Amino acid sequence: FVGLSEGFLAPSVTAGALGLKPRLGACKSSPLSIRAAASMTEDRDCAIVGAGRIGQTLQKFGKDSGFSDVMIGREDNIDPSGSGPIYVCTRNDALASVIEKCPESRRSDLVFYGQNGYIEDFLKDQGVFGDSTQVLVYMAVAKLGEKPTDGITDRNPEGLTAATGKWADQVAARLKNGGMTCNVLNEDDFRASMYEKLIWISAFMLLGVHHGGITVGEVEKDHKADFAKMSEEMLKCVAEERGVKFEDGSVERLCSYARSVAHFPTALKEFEWRNKFWLDITRAREAAGKPDLTPFHTELLLKARDDGNIKFD
Protein backbone atom coordinates (compact mmCIF):
# COMPACT_ATOMS: atom_id res chain seq x y z
CA PHE A 1 0.00 0.00 0.00
CA VAL A 2 1.05 3.60 -0.40
CA GLY A 3 1.34 5.29 2.94
CA LEU A 4 -1.45 6.74 5.10
CA SER A 5 -1.19 8.21 2.19
CA GLU A 6 0.62 4.79 1.15
CA GLY A 7 -9.48 11.57 -4.56
CA PHE A 8 -13.58 11.92 -7.62
CA LEU A 9 -14.07 15.43 -6.44
CA ALA A 10 -17.13 17.07 -7.90
CA PRO A 11 -16.11 20.06 -10.02
CA SER A 12 -17.73 22.40 -7.51
CA VAL A 13 -15.67 21.13 -4.56
CA THR A 14 -12.92 23.60 -3.70
CA ALA A 15 -10.34 24.01 -0.97
CA GLY A 16 -12.60 26.57 0.66
CA ALA A 17 -15.51 24.17 0.68
CA LEU A 18 -13.34 21.65 2.50
CA GLY A 19 -12.46 24.17 5.17
CA LEU A 20 -8.94 24.66 3.80
CA LYS A 21 -7.08 27.82 2.92
CA PRO A 22 -7.64 28.90 -0.70
CA ARG A 23 -4.66 29.18 -3.00
CA LEU A 24 -3.21 32.65 -3.31
CA GLY A 25 -2.18 34.51 -6.41
CA ALA A 26 -5.39 34.81 -8.41
CA CYS A 27 -5.16 37.74 -10.80
CA LYS A 28 -6.31 38.95 -14.18
CA SER A 29 -4.41 37.23 -16.98
CA SER A 30 -3.75 37.79 -20.64
CA PRO A 31 -5.22 35.25 -23.12
CA LEU A 32 -1.76 33.72 -23.47
CA SER A 33 -1.32 33.23 -19.73
CA ILE A 34 -4.86 31.85 -19.46
CA ARG A 35 -4.02 29.21 -22.08
CA ALA A 36 -0.81 28.37 -20.22
CA ALA A 37 -2.69 28.06 -16.94
CA ALA A 38 -5.30 25.81 -18.55
CA SER A 39 -2.58 23.45 -19.75
CA MET A 40 -1.42 23.00 -16.15
CA THR A 41 -4.90 22.41 -14.70
CA GLU A 42 -6.04 19.84 -17.27
CA ASP A 43 -4.76 16.31 -17.76
CA ARG A 44 -2.11 15.77 -20.42
CA ASP A 45 0.65 13.47 -21.61
CA CYS A 46 3.17 12.79 -18.84
CA ALA A 47 6.40 11.00 -18.14
CA ILE A 48 6.25 8.38 -15.38
CA VAL A 49 9.35 7.10 -13.61
CA GLY A 50 8.80 3.70 -12.05
CA ALA A 51 6.76 0.90 -13.61
CA GLY A 52 5.42 -0.62 -10.40
CA ARG A 53 1.79 -0.83 -9.32
CA ILE A 54 1.43 2.91 -8.73
CA GLY A 55 3.18 4.01 -11.92
CA GLN A 56 1.21 1.59 -14.07
CA THR A 57 -2.04 2.66 -12.41
CA LEU A 58 -1.33 6.30 -13.30
CA GLN A 59 -0.47 5.29 -16.86
CA LYS A 60 -3.75 3.39 -17.17
CA PHE A 61 -5.70 6.42 -15.93
CA GLY A 62 -4.03 8.45 -18.67
CA LYS A 63 -4.52 5.84 -21.39
CA ASP A 64 -8.22 5.51 -20.54
CA SER A 65 -8.52 9.28 -21.09
CA GLY A 66 -6.68 9.22 -24.40
CA PHE A 67 -3.19 10.24 -23.27
CA SER A 68 0.11 8.65 -24.24
CA ASP A 69 2.43 8.70 -21.25
CA VAL A 70 6.10 7.76 -21.48
CA MET A 71 7.21 5.15 -18.93
CA ILE A 72 10.82 5.67 -17.78
CA GLY A 73 13.01 3.29 -15.80
CA ARG A 74 14.44 4.64 -12.57
CA GLU A 75 17.96 4.43 -14.02
CA ASP A 76 17.03 6.06 -17.35
CA ASN A 77 17.86 9.65 -18.30
CA ILE A 78 14.99 12.09 -18.64
CA ASP A 79 14.53 13.89 -21.97
CA PRO A 80 15.75 17.51 -21.59
CA SER A 81 13.58 18.62 -24.51
CA GLY A 82 10.36 17.20 -23.09
CA SER A 83 7.58 19.07 -21.34
CA GLY A 84 4.89 18.42 -18.79
CA PRO A 85 4.85 16.64 -15.45
CA ILE A 86 7.33 13.90 -14.58
CA TYR A 87 5.75 11.55 -12.04
CA VAL A 88 8.33 9.95 -9.75
CA CYS A 89 6.70 6.74 -8.52
CA THR A 90 9.69 5.07 -6.89
CA ARG A 91 10.66 4.19 -3.36
CA ASN A 92 12.58 6.76 -1.39
CA ASP A 93 15.94 5.08 -1.84
CA ALA A 94 15.75 5.64 -5.61
CA LEU A 95 14.91 9.36 -5.46
CA ALA A 96 18.48 10.67 -5.49
CA SER A 97 19.29 8.75 -8.65
CA VAL A 98 16.12 9.94 -10.39
CA ILE A 99 16.83 13.57 -9.54
CA GLU A 100 20.45 13.22 -10.68
CA LYS A 101 19.31 11.91 -14.07
CA CYS A 102 16.80 14.72 -14.50
CA PRO A 103 18.16 17.75 -16.42
CA GLU A 104 18.22 20.99 -14.43
CA SER A 105 15.77 22.51 -16.91
CA ARG A 106 13.18 19.80 -16.13
CA ARG A 107 13.46 19.54 -12.35
CA SER A 108 10.58 21.92 -11.74
CA ASP A 109 8.40 19.35 -13.57
CA LEU A 110 9.14 16.58 -11.05
CA VAL A 111 6.07 15.25 -9.25
CA PHE A 112 6.99 13.23 -6.15
CA TYR A 113 4.09 10.83 -6.00
CA GLY A 114 3.31 8.59 -3.08
CA GLN A 115 6.62 8.24 -1.26
CA ASN A 116 6.18 7.14 2.35
CA GLY A 117 7.72 9.00 5.26
CA TYR A 118 9.43 12.35 5.61
CA ILE A 119 11.21 13.61 2.47
CA GLU A 120 11.02 17.39 2.89
CA ASP A 121 14.59 17.90 4.12
CA PHE A 122 15.86 15.47 1.46
CA LEU A 123 14.16 17.44 -1.30
CA LYS A 124 15.60 20.67 0.10
CA ASP A 125 19.09 19.18 0.13
CA GLN A 126 18.58 18.11 -3.49
CA GLY A 127 17.49 21.64 -4.43
CA VAL A 128 14.07 20.59 -5.74
CA PHE A 129 11.74 21.29 -2.83
CA GLY A 130 10.55 24.77 -3.80
CA ASP A 131 9.76 24.16 -7.48
CA SER A 132 8.55 20.57 -7.57
CA THR A 133 5.11 19.07 -6.97
CA GLN A 134 4.41 16.77 -4.05
CA VAL A 135 1.53 14.34 -3.63
CA LEU A 136 0.33 12.52 -0.51
CA VAL A 137 -1.27 9.40 -1.92
CA TYR A 138 -3.95 7.69 0.14
CA MET A 139 -4.47 4.90 -2.35
CA ALA A 140 -3.92 1.16 -2.16
CA VAL A 141 -3.22 -1.06 -5.17
CA ALA A 142 -3.36 -4.66 -3.98
CA LYS A 143 -2.13 -6.26 -7.21
CA LEU A 144 -0.77 -5.06 -10.53
CA GLY A 145 -3.67 -4.17 -12.80
CA GLU A 146 -6.32 -4.10 -10.06
CA LYS A 147 -8.49 -1.05 -9.47
CA PRO A 148 -7.02 0.99 -6.60
CA THR A 149 -8.81 1.65 -3.34
CA ASP A 150 -9.28 5.36 -2.69
CA GLY A 151 -8.47 7.05 0.62
CA ILE A 152 -12.07 7.95 1.42
CA THR A 153 -13.07 7.59 5.06
CA ASP A 154 -16.19 7.99 7.18
CA ARG A 155 -14.74 11.28 8.44
CA ASN A 156 -13.33 12.57 5.14
CA PRO A 157 -15.67 11.59 2.28
CA GLU A 158 -13.84 14.08 0.04
CA GLY A 159 -10.77 11.85 0.29
CA LEU A 160 -7.38 12.38 1.89
CA THR A 161 -5.08 12.35 -1.14
CA ALA A 162 -3.56 15.83 -1.56
CA ALA A 163 -1.22 17.64 -3.92
CA THR A 164 0.65 20.93 -3.88
CA GLY A 165 2.97 22.70 -6.29
CA LYS A 166 3.29 23.47 -9.98
CA TRP A 167 1.44 20.44 -11.38
CA ALA A 168 -0.99 19.89 -8.50
CA ASP A 169 -4.08 20.66 -10.57
CA GLN A 170 -2.94 18.30 -13.32
CA VAL A 171 -2.46 15.58 -10.70
CA ALA A 172 -6.01 16.17 -9.45
CA ALA A 173 -7.32 16.00 -13.02
CA ARG A 174 -5.49 12.73 -13.71
CA LEU A 175 -6.80 11.11 -10.54
CA LYS A 176 -10.33 12.39 -11.11
CA ASN A 177 -10.26 10.86 -14.59
CA GLY A 178 -9.35 7.59 -12.90
CA GLY A 179 -12.24 7.84 -10.45
CA MET A 180 -10.03 8.88 -7.53
CA THR A 181 -10.16 11.95 -5.28
CA CYS A 182 -7.45 14.58 -4.82
CA ASN A 183 -7.44 17.86 -2.89
CA VAL A 184 -5.20 20.67 -4.14
CA LEU A 185 -3.75 22.44 -1.09
CA ASN A 186 -1.57 25.42 -0.41
CA GLU A 187 1.85 24.75 1.08
CA ASP A 188 0.88 25.27 4.73
CA ASP A 189 -2.12 22.95 4.60
CA PHE A 190 -0.15 20.38 2.63
CA ARG A 191 2.67 20.35 5.20
CA ALA A 192 0.18 19.74 8.00
CA SER A 193 -1.31 16.85 6.02
CA MET A 194 2.18 15.53 5.28
CA TYR A 195 3.06 15.45 8.97
CA GLU A 196 -0.24 13.75 9.79
CA LYS A 197 0.65 11.05 7.26
CA LEU A 198 4.07 10.66 8.87
CA ILE A 199 2.47 10.39 12.30
CA TRP A 200 0.04 7.74 11.04
CA ILE A 201 2.62 5.46 9.50
CA SER A 202 5.20 5.96 12.27
CA ALA A 203 2.78 5.35 15.13
CA PHE A 204 0.54 2.63 13.70
CA MET A 205 3.47 0.56 12.44
CA LEU A 206 5.37 0.83 15.73
CA LEU A 207 2.31 0.04 17.84
CA GLY A 208 1.36 -2.89 15.63
CA VAL A 209 4.82 -4.42 15.99
CA HIS A 210 4.87 -3.69 19.72
CA HIS A 211 1.63 -5.59 20.19
CA GLY A 212 2.81 -8.67 18.33
CA GLY A 213 2.53 -7.81 14.65
CA ILE A 214 -1.22 -7.12 14.59
CA THR A 215 -3.04 -5.35 11.77
CA VAL A 216 -3.72 -1.64 11.49
CA GLY A 217 -7.38 -2.30 12.29
CA GLU A 218 -6.51 -4.20 15.44
CA VAL A 219 -4.31 -1.32 16.62
CA GLU A 220 -7.19 1.11 16.08
CA LYS A 221 -9.78 -1.16 17.69
CA ASP A 222 -7.88 -2.57 20.64
CA HIS A 223 -5.11 -0.02 21.32
CA LYS A 224 -6.65 3.29 20.29
CA ALA A 225 -5.61 4.89 23.58
CA ASP A 226 -1.97 4.05 22.81
CA PHE A 227 -2.28 5.62 19.38
CA ALA A 228 -3.94 8.72 20.79
CA LYS A 229 -1.16 9.10 23.36
CA MET A 230 1.64 8.68 20.82
CA SER A 231 0.06 10.81 18.11
CA GLU A 232 -0.79 13.66 20.49
CA GLU A 233 2.88 13.76 21.53
CA MET A 234 3.91 13.82 17.88
CA LEU A 235 1.46 16.58 16.97
CA LYS A 236 2.77 18.77 19.78
CA CYS A 237 6.35 17.96 18.78
CA VAL A 238 5.81 19.08 15.16
CA ALA A 239 3.97 22.18 16.31
CA GLU A 240 6.87 23.18 18.56
CA GLU A 241 9.79 22.05 16.40
CA ARG A 242 8.42 22.87 12.94
CA GLY A 243 5.82 25.55 13.65
CA VAL A 244 3.04 23.59 11.96
CA LYS A 245 -0.60 24.30 12.78
CA PHE A 246 -3.04 21.41 12.53
CA GLU A 247 -6.78 21.47 11.97
CA ASP A 248 -8.79 20.10 14.90
CA GLY A 249 -9.52 16.40 14.85
CA SER A 250 -6.16 15.01 13.72
CA VAL A 251 -6.27 11.89 15.91
CA GLU A 252 -9.78 10.89 14.87
CA ARG A 253 -9.00 11.70 11.24
CA LEU A 254 -6.08 9.26 11.34
CA CYS A 255 -8.07 6.61 13.18
CA SER A 256 -10.79 6.95 10.55
CA TYR A 257 -8.24 6.18 7.85
CA ALA A 258 -7.00 3.19 9.84
CA ARG A 259 -10.54 1.79 9.88
CA SER A 260 -10.72 2.13 6.10
CA VAL A 261 -7.55 0.02 5.67
CA ALA A 262 -8.03 -2.22 8.69
CA HIS A 263 -6.58 -5.28 6.95
CA PHE A 264 -3.16 -3.68 6.35
CA PRO A 265 -0.30 -5.45 8.17
CA THR A 266 2.15 -3.58 10.37
CA ALA A 267 5.94 -3.65 10.08
CA LEU A 268 8.84 -1.33 10.82
CA LYS A 269 10.23 -0.41 7.40
CA GLU A 270 12.16 2.50 5.88
CA PHE A 271 13.39 3.60 9.29
CA GLU A 272 15.49 6.39 7.79
CA TRP A 273 12.37 8.03 6.33
CA ARG A 274 9.86 7.34 9.09
CA ASN A 275 10.60 6.74 12.77
CA LYS A 276 14.09 8.17 12.55
CA PHE A 277 12.54 11.61 12.10
CA TRP A 278 11.22 11.48 15.67
CA LEU A 279 14.37 9.90 17.11
CA ASP A 280 16.53 12.61 15.53
CA ILE A 281 14.45 15.32 17.20
CA THR A 282 14.63 13.48 20.53
CA ARG A 283 18.42 13.16 20.36
CA ALA A 284 18.92 16.77 19.25
CA ARG A 285 16.81 18.00 22.15
CA GLU A 286 18.65 15.73 24.58
CA ALA A 287 21.99 17.15 23.38
CA ALA A 288 20.60 20.64 23.99
CA GLY A 289 19.41 19.75 27.47
CA LYS A 290 15.72 19.80 26.48
CA PRO A 291 13.05 17.23 27.38
CA ASP A 292 11.89 14.55 24.96
CA LEU A 293 8.64 15.62 23.29
CA THR A 294 7.78 12.08 22.16
CA PRO A 295 8.76 9.86 25.12
CA PHE A 296 6.19 7.14 24.38
CA HIS A 297 7.52 6.74 20.84
CA THR A 298 11.10 6.71 22.11
CA GLU A 299 10.29 4.05 24.71
CA LEU A 300 8.62 1.68 22.24
CA LEU A 301 11.17 2.29 19.48
CA LEU A 302 14.07 1.40 21.77
CA LYS A 303 12.20 -1.69 22.91
CA ALA A 304 11.61 -2.68 19.29
CA ARG A 305 15.37 -2.45 18.74
CA ASP A 306 16.07 -4.49 21.84
CA ASP A 307 13.58 -7.12 20.68
CA GLY A 308 15.29 -7.35 17.28
CA ASN A 309 12.40 -5.85 15.31
CA ILE A 310 14.46 -2.97 13.94
CA LYS A 311 18.14 -2.01 13.70
CA PHE A 312 19.65 1.42 14.28
CA ASP A 313 22.52 2.95 16.21
TARAKA-V878749 format. One record per residue. N is the residue number from 1. RES is the residue in one small letter. PSI is psi in whole degrees, 0 to 359 (* if undefined). OMEGA is omega in whole degrees, -180 to 180 (* if undefined). Layout:
BEGIN
N;RES;PSI;OMEGA / N;RES;PSI;OMEGA
END
This chain:
BEGIN
1;f;163;-179 / 2;v;96;168 / 3;g;195;172 / 4;l;310;158 / 5;s;51;-177 / 6;e;*;* / 7;g;54;-126 / 8;f;82;175 / 9;l;134;172 / 10;a;148;-177 / 11;p;333;-176 / 12;s;350;-179 / 13;v;125;-179 / 14;t;171;177 / 15;a;321;180 / 16;g;321;-180 / 17;a;335;179 / 18;l;3;-179 / 19;g;20;-179 / 20;l;164;-180 / 21;k;134;178 / 22;p;156;176 / 23;r;147;179 / 24;l;166;170 / 25;g;9;178 / 26;a;135;-179 / 27;c;166;176 / 28;k;142;-174 / 29;s;153;174 / 30;s;162;178 / 31;p;324;180 / 32;l;315;-179 / 33;s;329;177 / 34;i;318;178 / 35;r;320;179 / 36;a;318;179 / 37;a;319;-180 / 38;a;323;-178 / 39;s;339;-180 / 40;m;348;180 / 41;t;349;179 / 42;e;161;176 / 43;d;157;-176 / 44;r;175;175 / 45;d;141;-177 / 46;c;168;165 / 47;a;141;-179 / 48;i;121;178 / 49;v;118;-179 / 50;g;112;-175 / 51;a;31;176 / 52;g;197;-176 / 53;r;318;-177 / 54;i;314;180 / 55;g;316;-180 / 56;q;329;176 / 57;t;315;178 / 58;l;318;179 / 59;q;321;178 / 60;k;318;176 / 61;f;316;180 / 62;g;314;-179 / 63;k;319;180 / 64;d;339;179 / 65;s;6;175 / 66;g;15;-179 / 67;f;154;-179 / 68;s;90;-179 / 69;d;152;176 / 70;v;122;178 / 71;m;128;-175 / 72;i;136;174 / 73;g;154;-175 / 74;r;343;178 / 75;e;2;-179 / 76;d;152;174 / 77;n;150;180 / 78;i;135;-176 / 79;d;118;-180 / 80;p;341;-178 / 81;s;1;-179 / 82;g;179;178 / 83;s;163;179 / 84;g;176;-176 / 85;p;146;176 / 86;i;100;-179 / 87;y;126;177 / 88;v;103;-175 / 89;c;52;-179 / 90;t;168;173 / 91;r;164;-175 / 92;n;324;-175 / 93;d;351;178 / 94;a;355;-173 / 95;l;317;-177 / 96;a;318;-180 / 97;s;319;179 / 98;v;316;-180 / 99;i;318;180 / 100;e;323;-177 / 101;k;2;178 / 102;c;124;179 / 103;p;147;180 / 104;e;321;-176 / 105;s;345;-178 / 106;r;359;-173 / 107;r;336;176 / 108;s;349;178 / 109;d;354;-179 / 110;l;135;177 / 111;v;106;-179 / 112;f;108;-165 / 113;y;104;167 / 114;g;11;178 / 115;q;141;178 / 116;n;151;174 / 117;g;194;-173 / 118;y;114;-179 / 119;i;3;-175 / 120;e;309;-179 / 121;d;324;177 / 122;f;313;-180 / 123;l;324;176 / 124;k;315;179 / 125;d;328;180 / 126;q;353;179 / 127;g;23;-178 / 128;v;6;-175 / 129;f;313;-172 / 130;g;327;-173 / 131;d;344;-174 / 132;s;175;177 / 133;t;140;179 / 134;q;144;-178 / 135;v;127;171 / 136;l;114;-171 / 137;v;110;174 / 138;y;76;-174 / 139;m;132;179 / 140;a;133;174 / 141;v;102;-173 / 142;a;315;-179 / 143;k;153;179 / 144;l;126;178 / 145;g;348;179 / 146;e;153;177 / 147;k;132;-179 / 148;p;156;174 / 149;t;126;-176 / 150;d;156;-179 / 151;g;54;177 / 152;i;132;-178 / 153;t;172;179 / 154;d;340;178 / 155;r;332;-178 / 156;n;77;-179 / 157;p;344;177 / 158;e;356;179 / 159;g;160;-177 / 160;l;345;178 / 161;t;137;-176 / 162;a;151;179 / 163;a;151;175 / 164;t;151;177 / 165;g;188;-172 / 166;k;313;-174 / 167;w;20;-176 / 168;a;319;-180 / 169;d;325;177 / 170;q;320;177 / 171;v;313;-180 / 172;a;320;179 / 173;a;318;180 / 174;r;314;-179 / 175;l;320;177 / 176;k;318;178 / 177;n;335;177 / 178;g;7;179 / 179;g;16;180 / 180;m;165;177 / 181;t;156;175 / 182;c;127;178 / 183;n;127;177 / 184;v;119;-173 / 185;l;155;170 / 186;n;172;-171 / 187;e;319;-178 / 188;d;313;-180 / 189;d;324;179 / 190;f;317;-179 / 191;r;320;177 / 192;a;317;178 / 193;s;322;179 / 194;m;317;180 / 195;y;326;175 / 196;e;319;177 / 197;k;317;179 / 198;l;318;178 / 199;i;316;-178 / 200;w;307;-173 / 201;i;328;178 / 202;s;313;-174 / 203;a;313;-178 / 204;f;320;-180 / 205;m;317;-180 / 206;l;316;-179 / 207;l;323;178 / 208;g;316;178 / 209;v;317;-179 / 210;h;324;-178 / 211;h;25;170 / 212;g;17;178 / 213;g;33;-179 / 214;i;170;-179 / 215;t;167;176 / 216;v;317;-180 / 217;g;323;178 / 218;e;325;175 / 219;v;312;-177 / 220;e;321;-176 / 221;k;315;-171 / 222;d;343;-176 / 223;h;37;-178 / 224;k;325;179 / 225;a;321;177 / 226;d;316;179 / 227;f;318;179 / 228;a;317;180 / 229;k;311;-177 / 230;m;316;-177 / 231;s;325;177 / 232;e;319;176 / 233;e;317;-179 / 234;m;319;178 / 235;l;315;179 / 236;k;324;178 / 237;c;311;-179 / 238;v;322;179 / 239;a;318;-179 / 240;e;316;-174 / 241;e;332;-176 / 242;r;356;177 / 243;g;27;-178 / 244;v;137;177 / 245;k;130;-178 / 246;f;146;171 / 247;e;151;178 / 248;d;149;174 / 249;g;19;-177 / 250;s;314;-175 / 251;v;312;-180 / 252;e;327;177 / 253;r;317;-179 / 254;l;324;176 / 255;c;323;178 / 256;s;319;177 / 257;y;319;179 / 258;a;321;179 / 259;r;330;-178 / 260;s;343;178 / 261;v;43;-171 / 262;a;335;-177 / 263;h;351;-177 / 264;f;138;176 / 265;p;166;176 / 266;t;143;178 / 267;a;150;178 / 268;l;101;-178 / 269;k;164;175 / 270;e;50;-177 / 271;f;319;-177 / 272;e;330;-174 / 273;w;351;-175 / 274;r;267;-173 / 275;n;337;179 / 276;k;331;177 / 277;f;313;-178 / 278;w;321;179 / 279;l;322;179 / 280;d;318;178 / 281;i;317;179 / 282;t;313;-178 / 283;r;324;177 / 284;a;320;178 / 285;r;321;178 / 286;e;318;179 / 287;a;332;-180 / 288;a;6;179 / 289;g;25;-179 / 290;k;154;-178 / 291;p;154;177 / 292;d;128;180 / 293;l;345;-180 / 294;t;60;-174 / 295;p;327;180 / 296;f;317;176 / 297;h;315;-180 / 298;t;315;-179 / 299;e;311;-176 / 300;l;329;179 / 301;l;317;178 / 302;l;323;177 / 303;k;321;178 / 304;a;322;176 / 305;r;315;-180 / 306;d;327;-179 / 307;d;358;179 / 308;g;16;-180 / 309;n;349;180 / 310;i;152;179 / 311;k;131;171 / 312;f;160;-179 / 313;d;*;*
END
